[in-house]
Amino acid sequence: KTPILNEAELVALVQQGLPCKTLSTLLPISNGPLGLGESIQQLCLEAEKAVRNGNQILILSDHGVNATNTYIPPLLAVGAVHHHLLNKGLRLDASLVVDTAQCWSTHHIACLIGYGASAVCPWLTWETTRHWWKHPKTQKLIETGKLSDLTINKAQTNLKQALEDGVRKILSKIGISLL
């Protein structure tokens, strides 16, 4: 019903029985600037191999960023994989799902969809919402009634609704009625 997934929905998507493959969009910092092009090319080849092996859902994930690994920007990753699969005649055989920390607004989601993603799981957005809700100041506001009786599930439902409404507004402005 929506291109915006939370972590539980992403897990459910993987467990629904369709062949899925998670591809890392991480790259070693030690490779320097020239490593980006090589990493994108490798990601595209991995995506092609995964689709040729029958995977119908490819998840491009940036989980695991640390002091030695950074990430391919998600727009660059999804756009490169989308066009590579198009050029190989395989794009219609798989859906692209982006699992990223680099997406926290409706603009980011709309751009990822425009570049070829079928769905987006903005995992850091969900994690940030949980941290905000657990913060003592937020809890104090809830206790004093300055914030409505807000559960973590309600906070994340509100966020998801706001993101969906924003994406629908963007799509309506550019004439796309179906996603």
C-alpha positions as CSV (number, residue, x, y, z in Angstrom):
1,K,0.0,0.0,0.0
2,T,3.0,2.3,0.5
3,P,6.5,2.6,-0.8
4,I,7.7,3.6,2.8
5,L,8.6,0.6,4.9
6,N,9.6,0.3,8.5
7,E,12.1,-2.3,9.7
8,A,9.4,-4.8,10.6
9,E,7.8,-4.4,7.1
10,L,11.2,-4.9,5.5
11,V,11.7,-8.1,7.4
12,A,8.2,-9.3,6.5
13,L,8.9,-8.5,2.8
14,V,12.0,-10.7,2.9
15,Q,10.0,-13.5,4.6
16,Q,7.1,-13.5,2.2
17,G,8.6,-16.2,0.0
18,L,9.9,-14.3,-3.0
19,P,13.6,-14.7,-3.6
20,C,15.4,-11.7,-2.1
21,K,19.0,-10.7,-2.1
22,T,20.5,-7.9,0.1
23,L,23.4,-6.1,-1.5
24,S,25.7,-3.9,0.5
25,T,26.3,-0.4,-0.7
26,L,29.3,0.0,1.5
27,L,32.8,0.7,0.3
28,P,36.2,0.9,2.0
29,I,37.4,4.4,2.8
30,S,41.0,3.2,2.2
31,N,40.2,2.9,-1.6
32,G,40.0,6.6,-1.8
33,P,37.9,8.6,-4.3
34,L,38.7,6.2,-7.2
35,G,37.2,3.3,-5.2
36,L,33.7,4.8,-5.6
37,G,33.5,4.0,-9.3
38,E,34.8,0.5,-8.8
39,S,32.4,-0.1,-6.0
40,I,29.4,1.1,-8.1
41,Q,30.5,-1.2,-10.9
42,Q,30.8,-4.1,-8.5
43,L,27.4,-3.4,-7.0
44,C,25.8,-3.4,-10.5
45,L,27.5,-6.7,-11.4
46,E,26.3,-8.2,-8.1
47,A,22.8,-7.0,-8.8
48,E,22.8,-8.5,-12.3
49,K,24.1,-11.8,-11.0
50,A,21.4,-11.9,-8.3
51,V,18.6,-11.2,-10.8
52,R,20.0,-13.9,-13.2
53,N,20.0,-16.3,-10.2
54,G,16.2,-15.7,-9.8
55,N,16.1,-13.0,-7.1
56,Q,13.0,-10.9,-7.5
57,I,13.7,-8.3,-4.8
58,L,17.1,-6.6,-4.4
59,I,17.7,-4.7,-1.2
60,L,20.4,-2.1,-1.4
61,S,21.5,-1.5,2.2
62,D,24.0,0.9,3.8
63,H,24.0,-0.8,7.2
64,G,27.5,-1.2,8.7
65,V,29.0,2.3,8.2
66,N,32.0,2.6,10.5
67,A,35.5,4.1,10.7
68,T,36.8,2.0,7.8
69,N,33.6,1.8,5.5
70,T,31.5,4.5,4.1
71,Y,28.5,4.2,1.7
72,I,27.7,4.8,-1.9
73,P,25.1,7.6,-1.9
74,P,21.7,5.9,-2.2
75,L,20.5,7.9,-5.2
76,L,23.7,7.0,-7.0
77,A,23.4,3.3,-6.0
78,V,19.8,2.9,-7.0
79,G,20.2,4.9,-10.2
80,A,23.3,2.9,-11.3
81,V,21.7,-0.5,-10.5
82,H,18.4,0.5,-12.2
83,H,20.2,1.6,-15.4
84,H,22.5,-1.4,-15.4
85,L,19.6,-3.8,-15.2
86,L,17.7,-1.8,-17.9
87,N,20.8,-2.1,-20.2
88,K,20.9,-5.9,-19.5
89,G,17.2,-6.4,-20.2
90,L,16.7,-7.5,-16.6
91,R,15.0,-4.5,-14.9
92,L,11.5,-5.9,-15.1
93,D,12.6,-9.1,-13.3
94,A,13.3,-7.5,-10.0
95,S,12.2,-4.7,-7.6
96,L,14.7,-2.5,-5.9
97,V,14.3,-1.7,-2.2
98,V,16.6,0.9,-0.6
99,D,17.4,0.3,3.1
100,T,19.2,3.5,4.0
101,A,20.1,5.9,6.8
102,Q,20.5,8.7,4.2
103,C,16.8,9.3,3.8
104,W,14.8,11.4,6.3
105,S,12.5,13.6,4.2
106,T,9.7,13.3,1.6
107,H,12.1,14.8,-0.9
108,H,14.6,12.0,-0.3
109,I,12.0,9.3,-0.7
110,A,10.5,10.9,-3.9
111,C,14.0,11.1,-5.4
112,L,14.8,7.5,-4.6
113,I,11.5,6.4,-6.2
114,G,12.2,8.6,-9.2
115,Y,15.6,7.0,-9.6
116,G,14.1,3.5,-9.7
117,A,13.3,2.3,-6.1
118,S,10.1,0.4,-5.6
119,A,10.2,0.9,-1.8
120,V,12.4,2.7,0.8
121,C,13.1,1.8,4.4
122,P,14.6,4.9,6.0
123,W,16.0,3.0,9.0
124,L,17.7,5.9,10.7
125,T,14.5,7.9,10.6
126,W,12.7,5.1,12.6
127,E,15.7,4.8,15.0
128,T,15.8,8.5,15.5
129,T,12.0,8.5,16.3
130,R,12.6,5.8,18.9
131,H,15.4,7.8,20.5
132,W,13.3,11.0,20.5
133,W,10.4,9.2,22.2
134,K,12.7,7.6,24.9
135,H,14.4,10.9,25.6
136,P,13.6,12.2,29.2
137,K,12.5,15.6,27.9
138,T,9.9,13.9,25.6
139,Q,8.7,11.7,28.3
140,K,8.4,14.7,30.6
141,L,6.3,16.5,28.0
142,I,4.0,13.4,27.7
143,E,3.7,13.1,31.5
144,T,2.8,16.8,31.9
145,G,0.2,16.6,29.1
146,K,2.1,19.0,26.8
147,L,2.3,16.2,24.3
148,S,-0.7,13.9,23.9
149,D,-0.5,10.5,25.3
150,L,1.9,9.3,22.6
151,T,3.2,5.7,22.4
152,I,6.2,4.8,20.3
153,N,4.0,3.0,17.9
154,K,1.8,6.1,17.5
155,A,4.8,8.4,17.0
156,Q,6.1,6.1,14.3
157,T,2.7,5.8,12.7
158,N,2.4,9.6,12.7
159,L,5.8,9.9,11.0
160,K,4.9,7.3,8.4
161,Q,1.6,9.1,7.6
162,A,3.4,12.4,7.3
163,L,6.0,10.9,4.9
164,E,3.3,9.2,2.8
165,D,1.3,12.5,2.6
166,G,4.4,14.4,1.6
167,V,5.2,11.9,-1.1
168,R,1.6,11.9,-2.4
169,K,1.8,15.7,-2.6
170,I,5.1,15.6,-4.6
171,L,3.7,13.0,-6.9
172,S,0.5,15.0,-7.5
173,K,2.5,18.1,-8.5
174,I,4.4,16.2,-11.2
175,G,1.3,14.3,-12.5
176,I,2.1,10.8,-11.2
177,S,-1.1,9.3,-9.9
178,L,0.0,5.7,-9.4
179,L,3.1,4.5,-7.8
